[in-house]
Amino acid sequence: MPDRPLVLFGKPEDADKNKLHGGNKKTHYPSHSRQINRLSPQFQILQSVLDRSTLTMQDTPDGIDPEYTLVLETDVSPDDFQKVIRSLQQSFNIEVLFEIDDESFLPDDDFYYYTNQELRDGEKLLTFKCFCILTNYRALQEILSLWRNYKNNENFKFQRGQASLKQIFKSLRSIHLWGVEERFIETGTRKAWEEDLSNPDIENVKCEIELSYRRSSEKRIQSEKKVEDEIKNVNGRIVTKTCIEEIGYHAILAEIPRLAAQEMLKNKNISFLVFNEILFINPSGQTIVTTTAETFDFEGDLPVPDKISDEPVIALFDGLPQENHPILKDFLLIDDPDEYTTYYQIKDRQHGTAMASLIAWGELNNNPSAISRKIYARPILKPFPFINGTNEYVPDNVLLVDKIHMAVTRLYKSQEAQILSKIRVINLSIGIHNRPYYSLISPLARLLDWLSFKYKVLFIVSAGNYNDDIDLGVPFNDFAKLNETEKDKIIINAINNRAKYQKLLSPAESINSLTVGALFSDSSQYSQAGSAIMPCSSVIPGPYSALGRGINRSIKPDLILEGGRNTVYEDFSNKNIAHWGRVNPRTIPPGILHAKPAIPTEGKSVGYTFGTSNSTALLSHRAMMFYDILDEIFVKETEKEIPSEYASLLIKAMLVHGSAWGNEIDIFKQALGMSSRKDYSDKVHKFIGYGIPDFERVEECAKNRITIIGYGELEKEKAHLYAIPLPFDFSSRRALRKLTITMTYYTPIIPNTKKYKQAQIWFSLEDEKELIKKRYDASDKAVIRGTVQHERFYDDETKAWTSEDTLNVKVNCRENIPGLSDRVPYSIFITFEVAPELNFDVYTDVLDRIKSRDKVDAKIRG
């Protein structure tokens, strides 16, 4: 243990919750006449659908009342819309499927925000809430009737329970029925089928059919049977199906014969494509990684660990690692209930071996150090060998959401759970390429959020990779002559210009998880030669790394970590385009160095790669190191192990706590023309999250710096107060002081609502004397949108401060969505420091005050 270890705070005081301030922007809406002109054609289409349905019902012997999936795009606040829904549900049979934010709309003459000066705000993106509502024939008929009344008379008085529709009509941008475009074409399934069927040997195609989740089990059974019957009618078959009520997920994996699929591509209005019961039809089976067989033998020294515990804390869901690889010997506990091992040859065990190596040792070129426990490895990928390497992919005969659900449940509820129950972190270095995050949170992300809260486990997830060509905007040869700073500006602008096409890949938008983007950095020794060049420096994100934000504009990725570098070369058909270098891994740098399948097994085979998978595995390596540090602190101070229900949250906070934007923010400010803090504080985090972590800084304290750890759980509308004694004189001279606070929690979710998080926890700095009031990095509004609040403060003004004064940090909990009954767990890390030249013994003085005040230490909390 270091001389100055981190300090456990005693039991915090109970306190009154603060109010969380905020409000809706004032919005300009179209005039009544303009709305009538805009929306009348859309309502006419709905009327035509209603008329056709009337005829269909008359011709149907049983006169079945049809249902419709109606989409409204509007700009009322979520709270106001909920009032609308509640009132409509009293009058009609309406069921909300989901609510989302959509930031893709630019302001126009009809819709825009006002500035504080009541002027038009032309720079802000309008956020429209999209709502899918399942309704019946009568409800649609009533809505159309009310629209006609509003259309004819702006001041028409709606009946009690229906008046709130007037505000919807006033603020409505679009209204339409959910159609084939949204459920089939925009998901990429049409394109995937066309590619598959171009191969004459393909006899059938598979697809994941995501059904509208219905609260009624009877409705779910009816929907499922209707779709299954139609699949059988086209001579298809059901491969598997699942329903996970807690996340609102109901899906069928189906196999469609070639002829039927070809007919659907010709005529999109046939078969189950038009069923209102279906939300999305997604392609199945996603390729995760393509690797080559190139390797070389590692000649560096690997320190032999004293002991490797058989009880894992880290789980790896990935491809199958090579268990007997010399670098991984004794580190792996492989659990393969699906018998995927039978599909793998040694040479195919690429991605899992790489990830296991990085989790076990870190980057092999950067002073590797071994973790103290085995890695639980569960293969969820299968190999598909080709001439020069291996593809590893999610099998197309499983629903990935179902597979992950069963794999996690096995950790805590199976016969093996006794030895696996200590697992607190799950590494998930995969991304679903056809499921970028564009506002609607994916089923897999919803699953991770629910499982995180249920089992108090941290998922560390990769942001995703885009290895697309880079449009430099200048000739490649001119770009090659620039210095690093000039290249960085061009690359930042290039990735910013394509940001809407480079979104996070599912499940990276998961709000309870830690999402990791890639820093364009590694520890390899590389000398540039020939026509291949480095596109940028090592202090900005990899141009291949997916960009944020997350749900409700939360900060995602949470941080960026070394992912590896790679070179680019000129596209001779377009002089402004840069291609990525040949496929990695390879035998020469640059890149992250890790183990590769070894044949024969005596060799320490390694190779170089780049990508967010590497960043994710490296963060998991650090998570295991931090678990040991935290456990040692708890044993020393409480004589008990780290409490399992808080372990993952403490690790989560500790991983982020050392993060900062640093001087690199200047590159973004210059490249994107952002001069003031107001310009960049809520924009830069889509590239770098909370920044680049300094892990060594978090592992121990210093004479001028102390880090205090707190944790607990809160009921709604309650708060905890942490009073930190600072017995120093700040009144006689200017003294630079800094405060870093990182708070993390897991929230239960309500998956079909726009707010999504049922609980909102945030800390507030109760600094009445304003000892520290200036702010670094992200804006105060951005940091509370997710489940990680990380803030850095500083000040150097003289302040009246007595030796009895305390710096007070309050952790607040509120009910974000009605119905919160669970207590919500959280953890908090607080670091206070002063400039070293002041020669304050911050660590000793604060620690003595804490221990003398809290005579009953953290043991009382066990």
Rosetta blueprint (number, residue, H / E / L):
1 M L
2 P L
3 D L
4 R L
5 P L
6 L L
7 V E
8 L E
9 F L
10 G L
11 K L
12 P L
13 E E
14 D E
15 A E
16 D E
17 K L
18 N L
19 K L
20 L L
21 H L
22 G L
23 G L
24 N L
25 K L
26 K L
27 T E
28 H E
29 Y L
30 P L
31 S L
32 H H
33 S H
34 R H
35 Q H
36 I H
37 N H
38 R H
39 L H
40 S H
41 P H
42 Q H
43 F H
44 Q H
45 I H
46 L H
47 Q H
48 S H
49 V H
50 L H
51 D H
52 R H
53 S H
54 T H
55 L H
56 T H
57 M H
58 Q H
59 D H
60 T L
61 P L
62 D L
63 G L
64 I L
65 D L
66 P L
67 E E
68 Y E
69 T E
70 L E
71 V E
72 L E
73 E E
74 T E
75 D L
76 V L
77 S L
78 P H
79 D H
80 D H
81 F H
82 Q H
83 K H
84 V H
85 I H
86 R H
87 S H
88 L H
89 Q H
90 Q H
91 S H
92 F L
93 N L
94 I E
95 E E
96 V E
97 L E
98 F E
99 E E
100 I E
101 D E
102 D E
103 E E
104 S E
105 F E
106 L L
107 P L
108 D L
109 D L
110 D L
111 F L
112 Y E
113 Y E
114 Y E
115 T L
116 N L
117 Q L
118 E L
119 L L
120 R E
121 D E
122 G L
123 E L
124 K L
125 L L
126 L E
127 T E
128 F E
129 K E
130 C E
131 F E
132 C E
133 I E
134 L E
135 T E
136 N E
137 Y H
138 R H
139 A H
140 L H
141 Q H
142 E H
143 I H
144 L H
145 S H
146 L H
147 W H
148 R H
149 N H
150 Y H
151 K H
152 N H
153 N L
154 E L
155 N L
156 F L
157 K L
158 F L
159 Q L
160 R L
161 G L
162 Q L
163 A L
164 S L
165 L H
166 K H
167 Q H
168 I H
169 F H
170 K H
171 S H
172 L E
173 R E
174 S E
175 I E
176 H E
177 L E
178 W L
179 G L
180 V H
181 E H
182 E H
183 R H
184 F H
185 I H
186 E L
187 T L
188 G L
189 T H
190 R H
191 K H
192 A H
193 W H
194 E H
195 E H
196 D H
197 L H
198 S L
199 N L
200 P L
201 D L
202 I L
203 E L
204 N E
205 V E
206 K E
207 C E
208 E E
209 I E
210 E E
211 L E
212 S L
213 Y L
214 R L
215 R L
216 S L
217 S H
218 E H
219 K H
220 R H
221 I H
222 Q H
223 S H
224 E H
225 K H
226 K H
227 V H
228 E H
229 D H
230 E H
231 I H
232 K H
233 N H
234 V L
235 N L
236 G L
237 R E
238 I E
239 V E
240 T E
241 K E
242 T E
243 C E
244 I E
245 E H
246 E H
247 I H
248 G L
249 Y E
250 H E
251 A E
252 I E
253 L E
254 A E
255 E E
256 I E
257 P E
258 R H
259 L H
260 A H
261 A H
262 Q H
263 E H
264 M H
265 L H
266 K H
267 N L
268 K L
269 N L
270 I L
271 S H
272 F H
273 L H
274 V H
275 F L
276 N L
277 E L
278 I E
279 L E
280 F E
281 I E
282 N E
283 P E
284 S L
285 G L
286 Q L
287 T E
288 I E
289 V E
290 T E
291 T E
292 T E
293 A L
294 E L
295 T L
296 F E
297 D E
298 F L
299 E L
300 G L
301 D L
302 L L
303 P L
304 V L
305 P L
306 D L
307 K L
308 I L
309 S E
310 D E
311 E E
312 P E
313 V E
314 I E
315 A E
316 L E
317 F E
318 D E
319 G L
320 L L
321 P L
322 Q L
323 E L
324 N L
325 H L
326 P L
327 I L
328 L L
329 K L
330 D L
331 F L
332 L E
333 L E
334 I E
335 D L
336 D L
337 P L
338 D L
339 E L
340 Y H
341 T H
342 T H
343 Y H
344 Y L
345 Q L
346 I H
347 K H
348 D H
349 R L
350 Q L
351 H H
352 G H
353 T H
354 A H
355 M H
356 A H
357 S H
358 L H
359 I H
360 A H
361 W H
362 G L
363 E L
364 L L
365 N L
366 N L
367 N L
368 P L
369 S L
370 A L
371 I L
372 S L
373 R E
374 K E
375 I E
376 Y E
377 A E
378 R E
379 P E
380 I L
381 L L
382 K E
383 P E
384 F E
385 P E
386 F E
387 I L
388 N L
389 G E
390 T E
391 N E
392 E E
393 Y E
394 V L
395 P L
396 D L
397 N L
398 V L
399 L L
400 L H
401 V H
402 D H
403 K H
404 I H
405 H H
406 M H
407 A H
408 V H
409 T H
410 R H
411 L H
412 Y H
413 K H
414 S L
415 Q L
416 E L
417 A H
418 Q H
419 I H
420 L H
421 S L
422 K L
423 I L
424 R L
425 V E
426 I E
427 N E
428 L E
429 S L
430 I L
431 G L
432 I E
433 H E
434 N E
435 R E
436 P E
437 Y L
438 Y L
439 S L
440 L L
441 I L
442 S L
443 P H
444 L H
445 A H
446 R H
447 L H
448 L H
449 D H
450 W H
451 L H
452 S H
453 F H
454 K H
455 Y H
456 K L
457 V L
458 L E
459 F E
460 I E
461 V E
462 S E
463 A L
464 G L
465 N E
466 Y L
467 N L
468 D L
469 D L
470 I E
471 D E
472 L L
473 G L
474 V L
475 P L
476 F H
477 N H
478 D H
479 F H
480 A H
481 K L
482 L L
483 N L
484 E H
485 T H
486 E H
487 K H
488 D H
489 K H
490 I H
491 I H
492 I H
493 N H
494 A H
495 I H
496 N H
497 N H
498 R L
499 A H
500 K H
501 Y H
502 Q L
503 K E
504 L L
505 L E
506 S E
507 P L
508 A L
509 E L
510 S L
511 I L
512 N L
513 S L
514 L E
515 T E
516 V E
517 G E
518 A E
519 L E
520 F L
521 S L
522 D L
523 S L
524 S L
525 Q L
526 Y L
527 S L
528 Q L
529 A L
530 G L
531 S L
532 A L
533 I E
534 M L
535 P L
536 C L
537 S L
538 S L
539 V L
540 I L
541 P E
542 G L
543 P L
544 Y L
545 S E
546 A L
547 L E
548 G L
549 R L
550 G L
551 I H
552 N H
553 R H
554 S L
555 I L
556 K L
557 P L
558 D L
559 L E
560 I E
561 L E
562 E E
563 G L
564 G L
565 R L
566 N L
567 T L
568 V E
569 Y E
570 E E
571 D E
572 F L
573 S L
574 N E
575 K E
576 N E
577 I E
578 A E
579 H E
580 W E
581 G L
582 R L
583 V L
584 N L
585 P L
586 R E
587 T L
588 I L
589 P L
590 P L
591 G L
592 I E
593 L E
594 H E
595 A E
596 K L
597 P L
598 A L
599 I L
600 P L
601 T L
602 E L
603 G L
604 K L
605 S E
606 V E
607 G E
608 Y E
609 T E
610 F L
611 G L
612 T H
613 S H
614 N H
615 S H
616 T H
617 A H
618 L H
619 L H
620 S H
621 H H
622 R H
623 A H
624 M H
625 M H
626 F H
627 Y H
628 D H
629 I H
630 L H
631 D H
632 E H
633 I H
634 F H
635 V H
636 K H
637 E H
638 T H
639 E L
640 K L
641 E L
642 I L
643 P L
644 S H
645 E H
646 Y H
647 A H
648 S H
649 L H
650 L H
651 I H
652 K H
653 A H
654 M H
655 L H
656 V H
657 H H
658 G L
659 S E
660 A E
661 W L
662 G H
663 N H
664 E H
665 I H
666 D H
667 I H
668 F H
669 K H
670 Q H
671 A H
672 L H
673 G L
674 M L
675 S L
676 S L
677 R H
678 K H
679 D H
680 Y H
681 S L
682 D L
683 K L
684 V L
685 H H
686 K H
687 F H
688 I H
689 G L
690 Y L
691 G L
692 I E
693 P E
694 D L
695 F H
696 E H
697 R H
698 V H
699 E H
700 E L
701 C L
702 A E
703 K L
704 N L
705 R E
706 I E
707 T E
708 I E
709 I E
710 G E
711 Y E
712 G E
713 E E
714 L E
715 E L
716 K L
717 E L
718 K E
719 A E
720 H E
721 L E
722 Y E
723 A E
724 I E
725 P E
726 L L
727 P L
728 F L
729 D L
730 F L
731 S L
732 S L
733 R L
734 R L
735 A L
736 L L
737 R E
738 K E
739 L E
740 T E
741 I E
742 T E
743 M E
744 T E
745 Y E
746 Y L
747 T L
748 P L
749 I E
750 I L
751 P L
752 N L
753 T L
754 K L
755 K L
756 Y L
757 K E
758 Q L
759 A E
760 Q E
761 I E
762 W E
763 F E
764 S E
765 L E
766 E E
767 D L
768 E L
769 K L
770 E L
771 L L
772 I L
773 K L
774 K E
775 R E
776 Y L
777 D L
778 A L
779 S L
780 D L
781 K L
782 A H
783 V H
784 I H
785 R L
786 G L
787 T L
788 V E
789 Q E
790 H E
791 E E
792 R E
793 F E
794 Y E
795 D E
796 D L
797 E L
798 T L
799 K L
800 A L
801 W L
802 T L
803 S L
804 E L
805 D L
806 T E
807 L E
808 N E
809 V E
810 K E
811 V E
812 N E
813 C E
814 R E
815 E E
816 N L
817 I L
818 P L
819 G L
820 L L
821 S L
822 D L
823 R L
824 V E
825 P E
826 Y E
827 S E
828 I E
829 F E
830 I E
831 T E
832 F E
833 E E
834 V E
835 A L
836 P H
837 E H
838 L H
839 N L
840 F L
841 D L
842 V H
843 Y H
844 T H
845 D H
846 V H
847 L H
848 D H
849 R H
850 I H
851 K H
852 S H
853 R H
854 D L
855 K L
856 V L
857 D L
858 A H
859 K H
860 I H
861 R H
862 G L
